[in-house]
Amino acid sequence: MTGFSADWLRLREPFDHRARATAAGALDLRGRLARWRGRAPDKALAVVDLACGHGANLRELAPGLGGAQRWRLFDHDPALLAAVPQTLSHWALRHGYRFTLDGTAGGLPAICIAGPDFHVEAVCHRVDLARDLATLDFSDTPLVTASALLDLVSASWLQTLVRKSQAARAALLFSLTVDGRTMWDPADRDDERVHGLFSQHQRRDKGFGPALGPEAAATALHQMAGAGYETVQVQTDWIIDGAQAQAMQLAMVEGMAAAALEQSPAEQGAVLAWQARRRAGIGSCRLRVGHVDIAATPGW
Ligand SMILES: C[S@@+](CC[C@H](N)C(=O)[O-])C[C@H]1O[C@@H](n2cnc3c(N)ncnc32)[C@H](O)[C@@H]1O
């Protein structure tokens, strides 16, 4: 089982946001969200967010979705779920939205956020998605979404999710799936070696069976097309450079080196030397990490 700390999610969120904002035009996100909303015009739009972490996907999508929205947020990590109300309230405050933690919805606290042209009610659920995906109810849910999840899951888990969504006629939006492209500028003689080990490590079981890692986006597109979805994909790469990016660059160097060492202890010398050179270059290099966003609309 992998752990994702709130600190890591906070560190990556500005890079996620920039990547998604840059790609929103190519994805026609506004138009697409409006069309998906149009499938249930009279009701609050029901949205499922899988592996929600501390709620970044809701923060990214809710203002663009507009109107009344009813979100169900699922994750297995109690610490991340406990952080959702505070994270959302800080976000709401920053943007001048009204935030309330309201009574209960089915025994769970409901978070309400009102912006100028949207109103969200969100409820968090603790669920092990690897084990309990089948128990989730997607009926009357026009949109199923997740960010930074697909590379963690297995092909068979993803197939179950696609079929379940197809049965519910839900549109799908999967953001920030890593696709294996990693580019440093300037390059280092051992980048390829470390990236190769890192990619192999990404394919280890993260609790869902053998992880798709860099194959996730291609597998998702294939499975969605097989289920009759009309799909579009857009690159949402992290661009990690400039003075604000040093902590993120360091986190990437440390994460890649740790994974590479675990994957191939015999290559310790080369990996540690790469890590030392990359640490020395923090702040004076540029890193691009490839991601893909996929939107899938029921085509039947
Ligand atoms: C990379 S984080 C992405 C979080 C969030 N969607 C975001 O974009 O910031 C992956 C998330 O998957 C969750 N996760 C991993 N395995 C899970 C499982 N078996 N069941 C539910 N959530 C899981 C983690 O707790 C974490 O919140």
The ligand as a Gaussian input file, in Angstrom:
#p B3LYP/6-31G(d) Opt

LIG

0 1
 C       -1.361000      10.794000      -5.937000
 S       -2.611000      10.879000      -4.707000
 C       -3.846000      11.869000      -5.545000
 C       -4.779000      12.571000      -4.598000
 C       -5.710000      13.593000      -5.244000
 N       -6.606000      12.971000      -6.188000
 C       -4.929000      14.732000      -5.875000
 O       -4.978000      14.885000      -7.101000
 O       -4.265000      15.470000      -5.124000
 C       -3.323000       9.259000      -4.767000
 C       -4.475000       9.057000      -3.816000
 O       -4.924000       7.697000      -3.923000
 C       -5.361000       7.287000      -2.639000
 N       -5.396000       5.827000      -2.625000
 C       -4.357000       4.985000      -2.833000
 N       -4.783000       3.720000      -2.693000
 C       -6.116000       3.760000      -2.391000
 C       -7.107000       2.779000      -2.112000
 N       -6.821000       1.481000      -2.114000
 N       -8.367000       3.181000      -1.842000
 C       -8.672000       4.515000      -1.825000
 N       -7.771000       5.492000      -2.062000
 C       -6.498000       5.113000      -2.338000
 C       -4.319000       7.899000      -1.716000
 O       -4.753000       7.930000      -0.373000
 C       -4.132000       9.283000      -2.342000
 O       -5.043000      10.202000      -1.811000

